[in-house]
């Protein structure tokens, strides 16, 4: 019964949304807004799927998303580790990072085009500059949340810095880092669409502009539906990954206790 409710309620919500959309458009009989109704959008979406024109643009957008996220992770995780492990680094970068984080990624567009030209590279840059901050801040927060006794036990057992990083710090911050990546996915998808309206000839953002120029307003709404569906799938996949990692990396029961952890239950012993 519970499983049926979990499936039926979202479907009911979608049905109510479509009904309200349909009713809202129907109020403007003969109006230009009727071109943006569910029926023209549905026909345009079916035509895009049947013709195969949609898939190259969707794959181009997915490639840009994955590249931008890879860059943000490659930069954000090491920077987050340094900021989390070093108080001087945290004080040195805190104000600057908060300032840069508040700058809209799209405001970097003129600079990105001047330095990188047109094409994929400025899109990669805009996605990375927006998605890097959740990764940095969540990684640093994960390091700050580590139980200091873990590091003390590791040093007491003679672990090197690399061994501390691999066997204690990395497992301890993994959940925080994946949370940052999930937030980065949402931000990157929001940045992608307007970024693809700037000097590229593929992608879902470009497809919206192309449909507008052809006065294919039903296709504009259809592509908007595809963008929403792709973003939903990406976020859902990131949520599944995060939940799986949390179960796999569940913390020992002694965490939070005032007693010293037994040697057999230390992170180093667990990894061995």
N, C-alpha and C positions, 0 to 999 in steps of 0.2 A: 504493500500500500504506500509506504514511504517512497519507494523508488518510482512508483507511478506518479505520485505527487511532484517529485523532483523533475519529472519530464513534462508533465501536463501543465504545471504552472508557467514555466518559461514559454511554452507554446501558446498558452492563453495570452500571456503578455504580448507576444509577437502579433497574435491575431487582433488584440485590442488596438495595438499601435497602427496596424494596417487599416483597420476599420476607421479609426480617427483620421488617419491620413486621407483615406478615400472620402470621408464625409466632409473634411475641411476643403478639399479640392472641389467637391460637388456643389458647395455653397457658391462657388464662383462660376456658374454656368456661362459658357461662352467667353470666359476670361482667358487671358494668356497663361495663367497659372495651371490650367488644365493640362498643359503640355508636360507638367512636372508630376502628374498623377501616377498612381500605382500601375495603371494599365499600360500607358506608353513605356514606363520604366521596365515593366515585366517583359513586354515584347522586345525592347531593345536588349535587355539582358539575355533573353533566349537567342536572339540573333548573334550576339557577341560570342556566346558559348558554342553555337552551331558552326559559325564561320571560322572559329579558331583564332580570331584577331586578338582576343583578350589575353591568351596565355603568354605570348612573348612579352607583353607589357607587364603582366603580373610577375613573371620570372625576372625581368629586369629590376623591378622594384625590390623583390626579395633579395637579389644579389647585392643591391646597394645597401639594404638594411643589414645584411649579414656582414658585409665589409665594414660599414660604419661601426657596428657593434663590436666587431673584432678589434678595430683600432681603439675604441673607447675602453675595452677590457684590457688590452695590452698596455695602455697608458694608465688607466685608472687603478688597477690592482696594485702594481708596484708603488705608485704614488700614495695610495691609501695605506699600504704597509709602512712606508717611511713615516707618514704623518702620524699613524697610530702608535708606532714604536718609539718615536722621538718627540718628547715634549718641546724642545727648541724648534723642531721643524713644524710642529703644530702651531706654536705661537707665531712663527715666521710667516706661515702660509694662510693662517685662518682668515684674516681680514681680506687678503687678496682673493682667495678662493670664493668667499661669500660674495664679494663684489662681482667677480666674473660669472658666478653662477646665476646672478640676477639679470645678466645681460641676455636678452632674447637671442637664441641661436640664429634666427633669421636676420638679425641686425648685423651679423658678420658677413652677409651676402656680398655687399660691394667689395669688401676686402678679399673675400674668397675668390671672386671672379677676377679681380685685378692680379692677384698672386698666382692663381691656379688656372685661369682661363675658363672656358666653358666646357661642358661635358660632365663626366662622372666625378672627376676629382673634387670640384667644389661641393658636390652633393655628399661625397664621403666626408669631407671636412665638416659640413654643417651638421650632419648626423652625429659625428664623433664629438664635436664641441658641445652638443646638447646632451648626449647620452653619457658623457664621461663623469659628470658630477654625481649622479646617484651611485655609481660604482666606487668612486673615490670616498665619498662620505660614508657609505655603508661598510666598506672595507675597513676604514679607520675606526668606525664605531665597533666593528667586530673585534679588532685588536684591543681596543680599550675595554671591552667587556670580558676579555679573557681572565680567568682566575689566575692571579700571580703565582699561586702554589704550583700550577702546572710547570711554569718556567723554572721555579726553584727546584722542583723534583728533577726536571730534565738536566739542569746544570749540575745537580748533585750526583747524577748518574754519569756525568762526564760527556754529555752530548755537545757536539759542536754547534755553531750558529746555524749551519745548514740543516743539521738534524733537528734542532729546535723548530726551525721554520717548517720542515716537512712533516714532522711527527706531532707537533703540538699546535703551532700557530695556524697552519693551513687547515687542519680539521676543525679547529675552534672557530675560525672565521668563515667557513664555507657557507653556512646558512645565511649569514649577513651579506656575504658577497653575492650569493644567488638572488637574494631579495633586491639588492641594488641592480643586478642585471635585469630582473623582471621589470623594475621601474624604468630602466633604460630602454627596454623594448617598447614600452608605451610611448615614451618621449620620442624615440627614434621614428616610430611610425607616424606620429603627428608632424614631425619635422619633414619627413620624406616628401609628402604630397606637395606642399608649396615649393620645396627645393627642386622638385622635378619640373616645375613650371619655368625654370630658368636655364634655357640653353641646352636642353637635352631633347632627343627625338624618340624616346621610349619611356615606358613606365606609366603607372596609373595616373600620376599627376599630369603628365603630358597628354594622356588620353582624354582627360577632362577638358583641357584647353582645346585639343583638336576637335572634340565633339561640340564645344561651344562655338568654335569658328565655323563649323559646318551647320550650325543652328539645329543640331540633333539633341534637343533638350531632354528627351526621354533617355538617351544614351548617357547624358551627364548624370542623371539620377541613378541610372544603372551602375555606372562606375563608382559612384558614391556608395552604393550598396555593397559592391565588391570590396571597396576599401574598408568599410566597416566590418565585413565578414572576415577578411584577411587579418585585420587587427585583432578581432576576437579570437581567431584560431591561434595567432602568435602568443597572445596573452595566456590563453588556456594551456598551450603547450609549455610555456614558461612556468605556469603554476604547477603543472604535473611534475616537471623536473625539480622544482623547489621542494615539493612535498616528498618526493622520493628521496632526495638527498638528506632531508631532515630525518626521515626514518632510518636511513642507513647510517647517518652520523650522529645518532642519539647520544647525548652526553651521559657519563657515568652517574650513578645514583648519588655519589658522595658530593657532587658539586653543590656548593652553597652551604655545606655543613661546616661547622667550626672545627671539626676534627681533621687531623692530617690524613690525607688519603692513603689507604694501604698500598704497598709497593706493587702488588699484583694487579691493581686497578688503575695504575698511572697510565697516561696516554702513551708513554714510551713502551711500557710492557704490553699494552693492548695492541700496539702496532706490530711488535715482535711476534 
